[in-house]
Amino acid sequence: MVEAQSNCDEQVLDLGNVIQVIRRRFRLVLFMFSVTVVITAALSFLMPPTYEGVTTLRIKQSKSLDNSLLADPHESDMGMQKLLSTYAEIIRSRTVVDTVIAKTQPKKISYEKML
């Protein structure tokens, strides 16, 4: 096998030289850091706040006689599983758990420990 030769020159940097350059330019580095912090703080205070919410919506369907008699039993089992899954998700939601903790626990327990 023939090894490919590279034409790029390698430069060796001495760690002492790098530290010396940083020490000489310390004021510039500190100034740039300070400017970045000030600009970031100003932008974060000027930007409008962003809020996020999560909700679960359950829609109840009315059962009529013809729907219940003609329905496939497997589909009704799957529907019941989905309904139970929805109920479990609602029960584990933070608002429900926090309300239960407030009403039942004499000492404060966190939401994470309760689940």
C-alpha positions as CSV (number, residue, x, y, z in Angstrom):
1,M,0.0,0.0,0.0
2,V,1.2,3.5,-0.8
3,E,0.5,6.1,1.9
4,A,-0.9,9.4,0.8
5,Q,1.2,12.3,1.7
6,S,-0.5,15.5,2.8
7,N,0.7,18.9,1.8
8,C,-0.6,20.8,4.8
9,D,1.8,22.2,7.2
10,E,1.3,21.4,10.9
11,Q,1.6,24.1,13.5
12,V,2.5,23.3,17.1
13,L,1.0,25.6,19.7
14,D,2.6,25.9,23.1
15,L,0.1,26.1,26.0
16,G,2.3,28.7,27.7
17,N,2.0,31.0,24.6
18,V,-1.8,30.6,24.5
19,I,-2.1,31.5,28.2
20,Q,0.1,34.5,27.7
21,V,-2.1,35.8,24.8
22,I,-5.2,35.3,27.0
23,R,-3.6,37.2,29.8
24,R,-2.6,40.1,27.5
25,R,-6.2,40.2,26.1
26,F,-7.9,39.7,29.4
27,R,-9.6,43.1,29.4
28,L,-11.0,42.5,25.9
29,V,-12.3,39.1,26.9
30,L,-13.9,40.5,30.0
31,F,-15.4,43.4,28.1
32,M,-16.9,41.1,25.4
33,F,-18.3,38.8,28.1
34,S,-19.9,41.7,29.9
35,V,-21.4,43.1,26.8
36,T,-22.9,39.7,25.9
37,V,-24.4,39.3,29.4
38,V,-25.9,42.8,29.3
39,I,-27.4,42.3,25.9
40,T,-28.8,38.9,26.8
41,A,-30.4,40.3,30.0
42,A,-31.9,43.2,28.2
43,L,-33.4,41.0,25.5
44,S,-34.9,38.6,28.1
45,F,-36.6,41.4,29.9
46,L,-37.9,43.1,26.7
47,M,-39.3,39.9,25.1
48,P,-42.9,39.1,25.9
49,P,-43.3,36.1,28.2
50,T,-44.4,32.8,26.7
51,Y,-46.8,30.6,28.6
52,E,-47.5,26.9,27.9
53,G,-50.5,24.9,29.1
54,V,-51.6,21.3,28.8
55,T,-55.1,20.0,29.0
56,T,-57.1,16.8,28.6
57,L,-60.5,17.0,27.1
58,R,-63.0,14.1,27.3
59,I,-66.1,14.2,25.2
60,K,-68.9,11.9,26.3
61,Q,-70.9,10.2,23.6
62,S,-74.6,9.4,24.1
63,K,-75.4,5.7,23.8
64,S,-78.5,4.9,22.0
65,L,-80.1,1.4,21.9
66,D,-79.2,0.7,18.3
67,N,-75.6,1.6,18.8
68,S,-75.1,-0.6,21.8
69,L,-76.9,-3.6,20.3
70,L,-75.2,-3.4,16.9
71,A,-71.7,-2.6,18.1
72,D,-68.9,-5.1,17.8
73,P,-67.9,-6.4,21.3
74,H,-64.2,-6.0,20.5
75,E,-64.7,-2.4,19.6
76,S,-66.6,-1.7,22.8
77,D,-63.7,-3.3,24.8
78,M,-61.2,-1.1,23.0
79,G,-63.4,1.9,23.7
80,M,-63.5,1.0,27.4
81,Q,-59.7,0.6,27.5
82,K,-59.3,4.0,25.9
83,L,-61.8,5.5,28.4
84,L,-60.0,3.9,31.3
85,S,-56.7,5.1,30.0
86,T,-58.1,8.7,29.7
87,Y,-59.4,8.5,33.3
88,A,-56.0,7.3,34.5
89,E,-54.3,10.2,32.8
90,I,-56.7,12.7,34.3
91,I,-56.3,11.2,37.8
92,R,-52.5,11.4,37.4
93,S,-52.6,15.0,36.2
94,R,-50.7,17.5,38.4
95,T,-53.8,19.6,39.3
96,V,-55.8,16.5,40.5
97,V,-52.8,15.1,42.5
98,D,-52.0,18.5,44.0
99,T,-55.6,18.9,45.1
100,V,-55.7,15.4,46.7
101,I,-52.4,16.1,48.4
102,A,-53.7,19.3,49.8
103,K,-56.9,17.7,51.1
104,T,-55.5,14.4,52.5
105,Q,-51.9,14.8,53.5
106,P,-51.1,16.5,56.8
107,K,-47.5,17.1,55.8
108,K,-46.6,18.4,52.4
109,I,-45.6,15.8,49.9
110,S,-44.4,16.7,46.4
111,Y,-46.2,15.7,43.2
112,E,-43.2,13.7,42.1
113,K,-43.1,11.6,45.3
114,M,-46.8,11.0,45.2
115,L,-46.6,9.4,41.8
